[in-house]
Amino acid sequence: MRALLLLLLRSGRGGRAVAPAATFLQRGAGAGAGPRRAMALYRTEERGQPYSQNYRLFFKNVADHYISPFHDIPLKVNSREENAISTKKARNEEYENLFNMIVEVPRWTNAKMEIATEEPLNPIKQYVKDDKLRYVANIFPYKGYIWNYGALPQTWEDPNQKDKSTDCCGDNDPIDVCEIGSKVFSCGEVIRVKILGILALIDEGETDWKLIAINVNDPEASKFHDIDDVKKFKPGYLEATLNWFRLYKVPEGKPENQFAFNGEFKNKAFALEVIKSTHECWKALLMKNCNRGTINCTNVQICGSPFHCTQEEARSLVESVLSSLNKESNEEEQVWHFLGK
Ligand SMILES: *[C@@H]1O[C@H](CO)[C@@H](O)[C@H](O)[C@H]1NC(C)=O
């Protein structure tokens, strides 16, 4: 029996946590030389009140057209958006390891913001369960999420397919990422990350992979090549990560989470294989080659996908989604849980 102490704090939640998303493409970056010309590739458009059930964060591309962050942002940094579904050979090893990451939850925050996989154009919204907005608990000494947390676009953990290494099916979401760099990003930012390793969380019997990655523009990024560099340069971070995932559902009355491989973090090569297979599952999803369940596949850039829609249709979808939502906002209650060792 573990002792559970609760310390109630007054929540002083003020201000919006959301800033315009900006992904900057440095021309020639990753490939080596070239001028560092920055160009914003994506931006976000906020609708509704943050921390309310009607809040939605929609994504737009550089042409100011609505897109789905789940389906229309390319997985790989160097693939062209227009034909993201066709695989392209990367130019070198470094490029092979560069991925777009959609930041859903900024580090140190608690609101469970996530890509709404079941809604058309998949805006980010706050997770709602039993008609209540969801926040992760503070498990002492952690405050909220301990990394910038998000997902890789164009990936899907298929709930109908058993993973060979974990013997469990997928959790029906894009693959999750923990970004360990020094900067705190905003919800909806699209950043470029280097993959370093992966943890196989088993969450209520489902495989829920957690990638470990670092922002490629982090001042220390050049020191990080694989999972062992995290142990070397950020001692304690992987242990804290394991502990965090083990305990994060305990405050909701759920059991501790389990891990495949005895909680061992797998290396970059292993992680890249997992990404590849979740990308294949996503392709099958978008091309109608599998059971989609409740996932909404509406996209504007995947030519050949039966769920492709025009820009006008996308715009009217955004408008109809918004008019159908109207709920009031909830305040977050700040609680700390002391779960010990
Ligand atoms: C997604 O949402 C649109 C608009 O509500 C709907 O027409 C479509 O059938 C949904 N399903 C899929 C699989 O895209």
The ligand as an SDF file (V2000), in Angstrom:
LIG
                    3D

 14 14  0  0  0  0  0  0  0  0999 V2000
  -14.6210   12.6380  -41.4990 C   0  0  0  0  0  0  0  0  0  0  0  0
  -15.4280   13.7920  -41.3470 O   0  0  0  0  0  0  0  0  0  0  0  0
  -16.1450   14.2050  -42.5100 C   0  0  0  0  0  0  0  0  0  0  0  0
  -16.8700   15.5040  -42.1900 C   0  0  0  0  0  0  0  0  0  0  0  0
  -17.6250   15.4130  -41.0110 O   0  0  0  0  0  0  0  0  0  0  0  0
  -17.0940   13.0710  -42.9520 C   0  0  0  0  0  0  0  0  0  0  0  0
  -17.7560   13.4530  -44.1270 O   0  0  0  0  0  0  0  0  0  0  0  0
  -16.2730   11.7940  -43.1560 C   0  0  0  0  0  0  0  0  0  0  0  0
  -17.1460   10.7360  -43.4860 O   0  0  0  0  0  0  0  0  0  0  0  0
  -15.4920   11.4530  -41.8880 C   0  0  0  0  0  0  0  0  0  0  0  0
  -14.8240   10.1600  -41.9790 N   0  0  0  0  0  0  0  0  0  0  0  0
  -13.6340    9.8520  -42.5710 C   0  0  0  0  0  0  0  0  0  0  0  0
  -13.2300    8.4320  -42.5440 C   0  0  0  0  0  0  0  0  0  0  0  0
  -12.8900   10.6380  -43.0860 O   0  0  0  0  0  0  0  0  0  0  0  0
  1  2  1  0
  1 10  1  0
  2  3  1  0
  3  4  1  0
  3  6  1  0
  4  5  1  0
  6  7  1  0
  6  8  1  0
  8  9  1  0
  8 10  1  0
 10 11  1  0
 11 12  1  0
 12 13  1  0
 12 14  2  0
M  END
$$$$
